[in-house]
Amino acid sequence: MPADPTSRRDVLLMGASIALAAAGCDGPDEHGHPLHARPRGVVGEAASFATVLDLEGLGRGVLARTRAGHAIKLEGNPQHPASLGATDIFAEAAVLSLHDPARSRRIRRDGAPRPPAELDAALDSIRTALLADQGAGLRLLTGPVGSPTLARLIGEVLAEYPGAHWHQHDPLADDAALAGAMAAVGQPVAVLPDLARAQAVLCLGADPLGPGPAQLRQARDWSSGRRKGRAAGRMPRLFVAEASPSLTGARADRRIPLHPAEAEDFARAVAATLGLPGLARDGAHPEAAGIGAALRDAGPAGLVLAGRGQPPAVHALAHAMNQALGASGTALRLIVPPLARPEPMATSLADLTQAMQVGVVTHLLVLGANPVAEAPAALDFAGALRRVEFTLHAGQWVDETAHLCRWHVPLPHPLEAWGDSRAFDGTLAIRQPVTLPLAEAARGEAELLGALLGTPLTAREAVAATWRAAWGEDGFDARWDAALEAGIAGDPAPTVTPALLPGWDQPGGAPPAALTAVFAPDAGLRAEAQNAWLQEMPRPLTGLAWGNAALFDPLTAATLGLAPGDEAELTLDGRRVLAACWPVPGHAPGCVTLPLGGGRRAAGEVGTGRGFDANRLRPADGAWTAPGLGVRATGRRAALVATDAHHRPDEAGAVPRLRPGEALPPIAPGASLHPDWAYAGRAWAMAIDIDACIGCNACAVACQAENNVPVVGPEELARGRGMHWLRIDRYDSPAPEAAAASFQPVPCMQCEKAPCEPVCPVNATVHDNEGLNVMVHARCIGTRTCSNNCPYKVRRFNWDDHRRAMDTPRRNPEVPLRPRGVMEKCTYCSHRITAARTQAGLEGRALRDGEVETACQRACPTQAITFGDLNAPGSAVAALRRDGRSYALLGHLGTRPRTTYLAQILPDAPA
């Protein structure tokens, strides 16, 4: 009897896993079996383990699903307040970064691999030298730190070496928010909005629904608030005033394009309508009265949020308006910032750079940061770094900073390492290894700091020491195991209620109303330029992938003679960069948005040279806006990868929009030449709520991770050969009272009268007895007639054989790899249906409603996707099919899609 190939593969992978474990950085005692908590699932097949991933220094709880000791898929931890069971694109893509072959795996000195013993000797030597002068020349540079263990160890190093200093750098830090809080209430505070309870929200450049460590929770709260509003017949109101379009602005009831020079006057005008005492001066804006009235009507359920890039005066005004509304305890709460040491990070990096330039710094350890790539070029951090005698960089990749440092040490991936973190609300969690270590000589920050302290320790010992000190010895082991199992180790931070200071209003100087550069985070990248999933995922508001572009409002672009895709030379204070131009509807006139994170010079084959580097223009102080931008058309075209038109107004009403209480006609079956078929058993179906979708792309990346969807690269994507099974269409609303845009996820519709089936000459696409439109890849001969006949254009053709690149320990073994020359598409995660049915059979029961979750459904932060059995009368999907907002996409074609949608809801009255 021939051997079962699946079993043989598992055996081979397990053998490789054991070999990797033996080579692990902490030895077989810690990593011989790397999964340290009781798993959810069946051990030996697939199991999931709770851990935490950081974004901008703050944690989001995840469950890592593993096979043969390797993490293959991440999902949100329902018990963690920062994820609530959902994931963002960065968490979904983390498994690809984990298995990236370009990850650093060797200790290097001057670029050449060196044995670990040589690094140990070097660290011993510098410890001896530093102790002699109390560490006068020692500097530590990290990113934002939310880890109690890392903060404790850094504190011990500073105590051991009184002359040493700790600096932090985060290119996305909002130093103005810290300054505004100090001016308004006299202490650093973090603002935690409760969008589930807020009835009127004004965002002054804030993007609570956009990428960030609190996105998942805030998006869930926002959608929950809208559901409550629909039930009550009174929708909450969302107003956004911003320069550059954002995901929050796209879903606003009223969006106001606002030049940065107008931001403070606009905030003052709204504050004046609230009767705010203590205003140093008023402002004026035609929209202020209506927005102020909505906030007053909401009272304590009114909320004002100031965002990244706003001046300190606007942040102080937001604090004052929230206090005037009485929002604390209803629409928001204030806490002590969860980061270990809140400080102006631009100032911290500038101080370090100056100290290096004058020769004060003799030893520099850069831990998990890449300032050479991420600091403003005007600061000349790279030039200062070359003047330091001993430099050590610890990171997951040999990046720009690693190339300029004497030593480079590979950091373990967070999924391989012990650690701990705080969430955006202060909730504590312990990070545990959930996969076998893949980096040969990786060392964590704890090991490196332990070497400076002369007390070698593993990361697990360091984390355990932190929590033993917090919990005490009594019952420690039980609490430790419980924390690992749940993925949570502590409660949220307590609320603080500081009073508004006298003289809090300190007006800022109005910036000149010149053409202004607005620096902004890239919607699809943070530091993960090496991640192909993130590079290939189209940005929600531009449709661009594999690079970035300077974003203009259409009128400004036309005035400058720039068309979409034209190359322009951008200049600011004598610095210049070449960038592609891309007009964006709704962008504020008179300013240009420059996304950060592009133009990397050492990000591997995937990330190097994608787009332009906005840091080359950013001022040395890390300012988010800078007037005086020069723009000149070069007459050349830029190599842009655009997957969508730059403007798609919904003139035809592709997305229905209703007022509260209005309803659409019931979905009609539609005429069809296909014979009817009675699905007596299960009838799987999906409902997608357009009113809840924020276009965050989490569903699309989750689908790619779950179903082994290949990356095709920029050239193929530009030819229209992308392989994503799920795309998100964006429609810009033509109605002024509607949200600025609507997002419509489009998977396979699983049509009961599927036009793709009768045209296939070999029956490679057929229906099963539960109504799923399935692909038989072994029959497919690649005629592509099914794709030509699909009105939804959701079928993908394999123009190349991606199996070799995909056949790694990261791939999901439950989903087969597809060869060249065959079609593929969404399957409603049929392997998950099979797994749930098998488990229910083993337990001798029927499938429960909601037991089967598709990957896209599980990832969605707003719970916009519902999946289940349409034939079960009490199922959630059947109830939504009967909802008055339910409609079928292109329903007039008579395809009878199993995937249907719920219409968008307009506010009660025009804003």
N, C-alpha and C positions, 0 to 999 in steps of 0.2 A: 504494500500500500504506500503510495507516495506521501511524503511528509507534508503537513499543512504549512503553506508558505507564511501565513500570518503568525503561526506559533514559532516558526523558525526565525522570523524577523524579530519577534519579541525576545527570543533567547539571545540573538546576536546583540540587540540593543542592551539587554540586561548585562551581557558580558562586557560591552563597552562602558556601561555605567559603572560597573565594579572597578574597571581599570581607571576610569576618571576619578572615582572616589579615592582610590589609593594614592592618586597624584594630587589630591586636594590640599589646599593651603593650610588647613588646620589638622590634617592627619586623619586616620581612620576612626579615632575615638569620637570625633565630632561629626565627620561626614561619611562614615561607613554606611550609615542609613540616615539620609539627610532630612527626613520628614519627621519633625519633632513633636507634632501634636496629633491627637487622635483624628483621623481623617473623616471627612464626609464622603461616603461612597464605599465602594467595594475595593478593599485593598487587593493589589495584584492585577486588577483590571484598570479602572480609573478611580482616582480619589482626589479630593480637593482639600486644600489646607489654607487656613486663614493666615494672612500676613498683611503688610501695609507697604504702599509705594508713596514716595514723596513727590510733590510738585511745588516748585517755588519754596521748598523747605517745609511744607506742611503735608500731612499724610492723608491718604484715602485708603480705606480698607478694601482688600480684595480677597477672593478665594482663587487659589491657583489649582487648576486641574492638571494632574500629572499622569504620565504613562511611563512605565519602566524607569521611574526616577527622574523624568524630565518634564518640566512645565510645558504644556502645549496650549493652554488657554487660560485667560484670566476673566473672572466675573466679579461683580461687586459683592461686597459682604453686606447682607441685609441688616446686620446688627451694628454696623459702623455708621455713625451719624453723618460722615462726609460722603458716603456713597449710597447708603440705603439700598444696596443690591444692584446699583447701576455702575456703569463704567464710562470713562471718557476716551477719546482717541489715544491719549498718551498711555493710559493703563492698558488698553487693548494691544497697542503696538509694542509693549515692553517685552513680550516673549520673543519678538523678532530681534530686538536689540540684544537680548540674552544670548541668542544663538548666532549673533553676527560674527562671521569669520574674521572680520577686520578688527574685532576687539583686541585690546592689548592683553598679551598673555605672558610677557617676559619682562623682568627687571632690566632696565637699560641705563647705561652710563655713557654720556656723549653719543647717544644713538646706537650703541652696540650692546647686545645682550650680555648680562653679567650674572654670575651665580648669586643666590640669596645671601651666602656667607659674606660676600664682599659688601653688600648693602649693610648687613649687620655690623661689620667692622667700621664702616663709615659712620653709622649712627652712634656707635660707641665712642668714636673719636670726637665727633662734634659735641657729644654730651660732656665729655671731659673738658673740651675747650670752652664751652658755654658756661659750665659751672664756675670756671675760674673768674669770669667777670660778671656773674649773676645774669647771664643771658642778655647782655646789653644790646647785642646786634641781632637778636632772634625776632623774627616776625612770622606769625601764622596768618594765612589768608584762606578763608573758607567762603562758601556760599552762605545763604541764610540757613541758620541752624535752629531746628525745632526739636532735635533729639536731646532728651535729658542726659543720656550717657555721654554724648559727644560734648555737650556743654560742661558737664562735670569734669571730664578729662582735660578740656582746654583750661578750665579754672585751675586744676591741679598743676598743669604746666606753667601757668602764669605765676602761681605761688612758688613753684620750684625755681623759676627764673624771674626774679622781680623786675629785671630790665626788659623783659620781652613784652610784645604787644600783639593783640589779636585784631585783625582787620576782616571785614566782610565785604563781599561784592555780589550784587544781584543786578543784572542789567534791567530787570523789570521792577525793581524796588520803587515804591512811591514815597520818596522822602517828603514830598509836600504834604501828604496825609499826616505824617508825624508832626510836622511843623504846625499844621492847622489845628490838630488836637491840642498841642501844647499851648497855642494861643487862645483856644476856646475854653478848655477845661483844665489846663495846667498839668496834664499828665498824658503819657501815651495810652491810647485806647484803640481797640479794634471794634468796628461797627459790624454787628451781626444782624442783617435784616431778616424779618420773618414775612416772606412774601405770601405765605398762606393766609395771614391775618390782615395784611395791608389792603386797604381799599383804594388808595390813591398813592402812586409812587412817582416821584420826579427823579430822574437820573441825570445828573450834571456830568456828562462824560463817563458815567459809571456803566459797567457792562456785567451785571450780575448773572446773566444767562450765558455769557461768553466763557472761553477757556480760562481755567484757574482752579485753585485747590478747593474752592467752595461751589463750583459750578453745579455739581451733581445735586447737592442739597438745595441750592437756591432754585434750580430749574424744577425740582420736584415740588418745592413749596409754591412756586409760581403757578404750575399746572394745577395743583391742588386748590389754590385760591380761585382759579378760573372755573373749576368744576363746582365748587361751592357757589360761586356767583351764578352759574347757569341754573343750578337748582333753586336758588333764591330769586332768580329773575332780575338780579342787579350785578352786572359785571364790574370787577375791579378795574381801575383805570391806570394805565402806564404811559407816562410822558417821558420822552428822552430828548435832551438837547446835547448835541455832540457834533464834532467836526468830521470825524471819519465814521462811516457806517459800521455798525456792530450787530451782533446777533440780537442783543436786547433792543436796539433801535429798529431792527427788522420786524420785531413783534410788538412794537409800541402802538398804542392807540393814536398817539400823536407824536410825530418825530419832527424836531426842529434842527435843521442844519445850522450850526453855530460856529463862526470863526473863533479861534482861541482868544482874539482880542476882545470879543464881545461877552465872554463867559462870565466875568465878574459882574458886569453891569446887569446881565440877565438874572443872575442869582440875587442881586440886590433888589431888582424889580419885583421878583417873586416874594422875597423876604418882606418888602414894604407892604405888599398886599396882605400879609399875615399879621400886620401890626407889630412887627418885631421891635422891641425897644432896644436902644443902644446903637442903632445903625449910625455909622460915621457919615455916610452919605447914601442917598437913594440911587436907583438906576431906573431905566425905562426900557420897556420892550412890549410890543403889541400883544404877545402871547401871555404875558405875565398875569393879567387879571383872571383869565379863564382857568389857568393852572392853579393860581392861588385860591380861587373859589373852590375848586375840586379838593384841594388839600384841606381847606377849612371845613368843608362838609364832612370829610373823613375823620377829622379830629385826631384822636390818639391812633387811629388806623391810617393816618397819613404819614408819609415817609419821604425824606429827601436823602439821596445818596450822591456823594461827590466821588469821582473816579480818578483813575490814574491820568496824570497829565494836567490836572487842574491846579491852579496856584494855591498856596496856603490860605489865602483869604476866602476862596470858595469853599474849601474844606471847613473853615471856621464858620462860615455862613450856614453850611449844611448842619453842623452841630447845633447852632443856635435855632434854626428853624425846627429841628426835631424836638428840641426842648420846648419851644413855643407850642408845638402841636401836642405835646405830652406823649410822644411816640414810645418812649422808653417803657418796656414792659408789655407793649402791645405789638407795634410794628417793628420794633428793634430792641436789642439789648447791647450794652457795652461791656467789654471784658478787657482785662489786661492782655496786650498782644501775645499770641502764643509763641512767637519766636523767642529764642533764649535771650537775645540782647537787642532790643529794638534801638537802632541808631541810624543816622543818615548815612546810607551806604556809599553814596557818591563821595561824600566827604571822607569817609574811611579809606576808600581806595585812593583818593587824591593825596591823603596824608602819607600813605604807604609809598606811593610813587615818588613823592618829594623826598622822603627819607632815603629811598634807594638812589635817587639822583645825586644826593649830596654825600653818599658813602656811609651813611649811618648803619645801614642794614648789611650784615655780614652773612646771615643764614636765613633763608626764606623757605618755608614749607607751604606749598599750594595744595590744598586738600579738596579735591572734587570741584574745582572751579577752573574756568578757562578765560582769564581776563585778557590775554593777548587777542583773542577773537572777539570778546564781548564788551570790552571797555572801549570808550570813544577813542578814535585814532588820535584826536587832538591831545589826549593825555600823554601819549607816547609811553605807555606802560612797557612795551617791548624794549624800547631803548633803555629804560631804567633797569629792567630785569637783567640785561647783559652786564651791568656794573656790579652785580652781587656775586660774592665769592662762592658760596654754596647755595645751590637751588635744587629743590626736590619737588617734583610734581607727581601727585597721585591722582589717577583718573582712569576711566574705563577705556579710553582711546588715546593713541599717540596723536594728540591734537596740536593746535598752534602753540599753546603754552608748553606742552611737553617737548616740542622741538627746540625751545630756547632754554630749557632747564638742564642742569648738569645730570641730574638723576630723574628717571621716570619709573614709577612703581604702579603696576596695574591694580586698580581697585576692583573688588568683586562686584558683580551686578547685585542690585538690591534683592533680587530673588534668590541669590546664593548666600546672602549674608545675614548675620545677626545685627540687630539694631533696635531702635525705638523711635517714636516720633509723637508729635502733637498734631491734631487736626486743626482746621481753621477755627473751631470753637473751643480748642484747648483739650479735647478728649485725647487721652493717652493710649498708645497701642505699642505692642512689642512686635518687631519684625523678626521672622524666623526664616531660615533657609527652606525653600520648598522645592529645590531642584539640586541635582548633583553639580558640583563646581566644575566649570569649564575652563577657567583661567588657571594656567599652570602655577604661577607664583604670585597670585593676587594677595594683597594685604589690605585690610581695612584701615580706616582712620584710627580706630582704637589701638590696633597693633603698633602703628607708627608713633602715636602719642605715648603709648606704653614704653616704647624704646627710649623716647626722650626722658621719661620719668625713671628709667632704669628698672622698671618692673614689667618684664615681658608678660603679656597676657593675651589670650584669645578674645575675639569679639564677644563670644558667648559669656566668658568670665566677666568681661567689663559690663555687659548689660545686666547680668545677674547680680553683680555687686551694686549697681544703681538701685535695682528693685528690692534687693535684700535690705538696703539702707532705708528704703521708703516703707516697706511692709514689716520689717523685723523678721526674726527667725521663726517665730511661732506661726505655723501653718504656711510657711513660705512655699513649699513644694506644691501644695494643693492650689494656692493662688496662682502660682506660675503656670501650672498646667491648664488651669481654667482660663487664664489670660491668652495663652496660645490657642486654645480651642475656640474661644469666642472672637479673637482678633481685637479685643478691647481690654485695656488694663487700668483705666481710670475714668472718672467722670468729667464732663465738660467743665470749663473754667467758670467760676462764679461771676455773677453780674456785678458791675461797679456802677455807681450813680454819681459821678462828679457834677458839681454845680458849674454853671456858666460863670466865668471870671468877669469881674468889672473891667471895662475897657477891652473886651475881647475882640472888637471889630478893628482890625488894622488894615485899611485899604492898601491894596497893592498898586504898583504903578501900571497903568494901562500900556500894554505892548503896542508898538506901531502896527497899523493895519496894512503892512506890506505882505507880499507873498511869503507865506510862512510854512516852514517844514514842521510836520507833525509826526513824531516818531511813535510807533505803535508796535505791540507784539504781533508776530505773524499768527494768523488764526490756526495754522496747522503745524507749527514748529515751536519748540522751545530750544533746548540744546541738542535735540535729536536729529541733526541734519543727516546723520548716517542712516536713518531709518527709512527704508524704501517704501513701506506702507504709508508713512506720513508724507513723504515727498510726492507719491503718486495720487494721493487723495485730493480731489479738487477742493479748493477753498470755498466755503459756503457762499460768500457774497461776490466772488469774482469768477469762479470756475477755473482758476489758474492752478496748475500743478507743476512740479519739478522746477520751481523757481518763484520769483516774486516780481513785482512791478511797482513803480511809483503810481499812486492812485490820485486821480484828479477828478474834480467835478467836470461834467461835459462842457460847460460854458468856458471854464478856464482853459481846458485842453484845446477847445476850438480857437480861442483867442490867441493861444501860443502856436497855433498851426500844427497841433499834434493829433494824430488819429490813433485808434487802438493798435498797440503793437509797435508804434514808432519808437525809435531810440532817442533819448534826450540826454544832454549833458547837464547835470545838476551841480551847482556851485554854492558854497556857503563859507564865508570867512576865509577865502583862499583855498579851500579844499574842494575837490571835484570827484565825481563818480558818474559813470554811464549807467543808465537805467532804462528799462522799457516803460512806456506810458500806457496806462489803462484807465479810461474814464469809468466812473462808478456813479450811477444815479443816486441822488441824495447826499452826495459829498458836499461839505460846505464850500462855497466859492472862496477864492483867495488863499487857499492853503493846499498843500500836497502831503499825502500820507506816505511815509517811508517805513515799510515793515522791517523789523529787526530779525536777524537770524539767517539771512541769505549771504551769498558771496563768500562762503567759507573757503579757506585755503588749505586746510588739512582735515578733511572730514571723510576720507576714504573715497572710493570710486563713486559711491552713491551721492555723497553730499558736497563734494568739492566743486566750486564754481557754479553753483545753482543760483541764478539771480545776481543781485548786487548787494554790497555790504553797506547798509545804512549807517553803521558805526563810523564809517570814514567821514561822514558829515556831522555826526552828533557832537554838540559842544562838550568840552572837557568836563563840565560839571554834571553831565548826564541829564541835562534838561530834556523835557519831553516836547517842547516846542521851541522853534528858533526862527525869528523873522529874518528877512533879507535873503531868501532863497532865490538863486538865479536859475533859470531854465532856458536851454537853447536846443532846438531841434538839430540833430546831426544829419538828417536826410537819409539815415539808414533804418532798416527794419531790425527789430530785436528778435532773438530766438525764443519766443514765448510758446508755452504749451497751454492752449486755452481749450477747455472741454465744453464751453457753453458760450452763447452769445453774451456780450457785455451788458445787454439790457433786454429784458423780456417782459414787456407790460402785458398784463392779463386782460387784454381787451375783449377776448372771447368768453371770459368767465369760466376758465378751466377749473378754478377753485371756487365753488359756491360760497357766498358770504351771507349770513343771516343775522337778523336782530334777535335778541332773546325772546323766546316764545314762538318765533317763526319756524316753519317746517317745510321740508322738501316733499314732493310726491313720493310715494313708496317706489322702491326699485322695481321696474317692470322687467319680466323675463326677456322680452325682445324676440323678434322673429328670427328663426334660424332654419337652415336646411338640414342641419344635423338631426338625427333621430334623438328623441328624449331617452334618458336613462335614469332609472330610479335608484338612488343610492340609499339602500335600506339600512346599511350599517352606519359607520361614521362618515361624516362629510367635513373634512378639515377646512377651515376658513380663517381669514385674518381681517381685522378692522383697524384702520389707521386714522387717528384723530388729527386732522390738519390743524385744528385749533390748539393742540398741545405741542406740535412739532416745532422745535427751535432751530433745525438745520445744523445740528452740532456734528454730524457725521459719525457719531459713535456706533450707530447701527451698521453702517457700511463697513467700518473697520472690523467690527465684531464678526460680521459675515465673512470677511476675508480671512480672519484668523481661524474661524470655525471650519470653513469649507475648503481650505487649502487653495484659495484663489491666488493665482500667480501674479507677480509684478512683471509688467512688460517693458518698462523703461520709457524715457521721454520721447524717443523717436516714434515708437509704435503707438504710444498714447496720442501723439499729435496726429497720427494717421487715422485716429478713430478706432483703434484696436484694443482699447482698454478691456479688462476682464472683470471688472466689478459686477457682481450679481445684483447689487442694489445701488441704484443711483438716487440722488435727491435733486429733483427739479425745483427751481426757484422761479416764482412769478411775482413781479413787481405790481403792486396794486394800482389801478388807475383811479381809484376812488379816494379822495382826500380824507374821508372819515375812517377808512380801513387801515389795518396795519400796513406798514411800509412794504412788507413782502410776505409771501406765503411759501412754505416749504412742503414739498410733496414727495415723500419716499416712494420709489417705484420698483418693487421687486417683480418677479413673475406673478401675473394675475391668477395663475392656475385656473384658466377658463374652463368651464364645463363644456362649452362649444368652442374648443380651441382651434383657431385658424391655422395654427402651425402643424397640426396633426395630419390632415388629409393630403397635404402637399409633400410629405416626406415619402420618397419612393421605397424606403426600406423599413417603414414602421419603427424608426428609431425613437420617435417621440409619441407616447401613447398615454392613455388614462389607466389608472389602477381602480380598484373597486371602491376606494374611498375618495375618489375625485381628484387625486393628485395627477398633474401632468408631469410624467417622469421621462427621463432620458435613458435610453439603452445605449451606452457608449460603444459597446461591442458591435452594434449594428450600424452606427452612424458612418456614412461615407463622405460627409462634408460637403454636400451640395449647397447648403445654406439657404435652401428654399424656405425652411421653417422660419428663419430670421427675417427673410424678405416678406413673409406673410404675417408676421407678428405686428399688430398695430401699436403695441406698447414698446417695441424695440428693447426687449429685456433679455434676449438670447445672445450668448457670446461664443465666438468661434476661436479655436486655438490655432493661431497662425504659426505657432512654434511649439516645440516639445519642451515643456517646462519641468518635466518629471525629475530630471537629474538635480536641478537646483532646488526642487521642493522636497526631495526625499532625504530629509534630515530628521534628527530626533524631535524637532519642533512640530512637525506636521501631525495633523490629527489622523490617527490610523483608522478611524471609523468612516472617513470619507475618502474614496479612492482618488488617486491622481489621474488626470485625464491626458491622453496622448495628443499629439499634433493631428489636426484635421478633423476634430469632432466638435460638436456644439456642447455648451454647458449653460446652466442657468440655476436660479433659485429652486430649491427642492422643498421648501418649508421645513428645512432641517429634518428630513425624513429619518435620519439615523437616530435623532432624539425621540421621534415618535416610536420607533422600534424599541429603543432602550426602555422607555417608560412603559410600553405595553408588556415587554418581557418582565420587568420588575413587578408590575401589577399581577401578572400571571403567576409569578413565583409566590406572591403573597396571597393568592387566591381571591382577588377582588377585581372590581372594574376600575378603569381609569377614572380619575377624578378630574373635574373641570379645573383648568389651570396647571395641571401636573406637567403637561408638555409645554415647554417654553422654547421658542426659537431663539437663536443667538441674537438676532436684532431686537427682539422683544425684551430679552433679559438685559441688554445693554442700555436701553432707552432711559434717560434720566427723568423724563416727564411721563412715562408710562403711556406713551401715545399709541403703542402697538398692542393689540389684544389678539390672542390666538386660541382656537379651540374647535369644538365639534358643533357644527351648525345644526345637526340633527338633534342635539340634546336641548330640550326646551328651556332648561334653566341655565344654560351656559352663558357666560359673559359675552361671547362673540355673537350668539343668537340674539341676545337682548340689544346689542349695538346695531345689528342688522335691521332691527325693527325701529330703531331710534329715528326721530324726525329729521335728523341731520344726515342720515346715511345716503350715500350716492355711489354709483359705479362709474369708474373712469371709462370714458368712451362707451357708456352703456348703450347708446343707440345702435352700436354695431351688432348687438345680439350675441356677444361672446359669453355672457353670463359669468363674469369673473368671480372667483371665490374671495379675492382680495377686494375689499370695498373701503370707502373713506367716510369720514364724518366732517361736515362742512365747518368752515371757520365762523366764529361768532364776532360780530361787530359790537362796539360799545352801545350803551343804551341810547345815546344821542351823539351827534357829531361833536368832536372835541373843539 
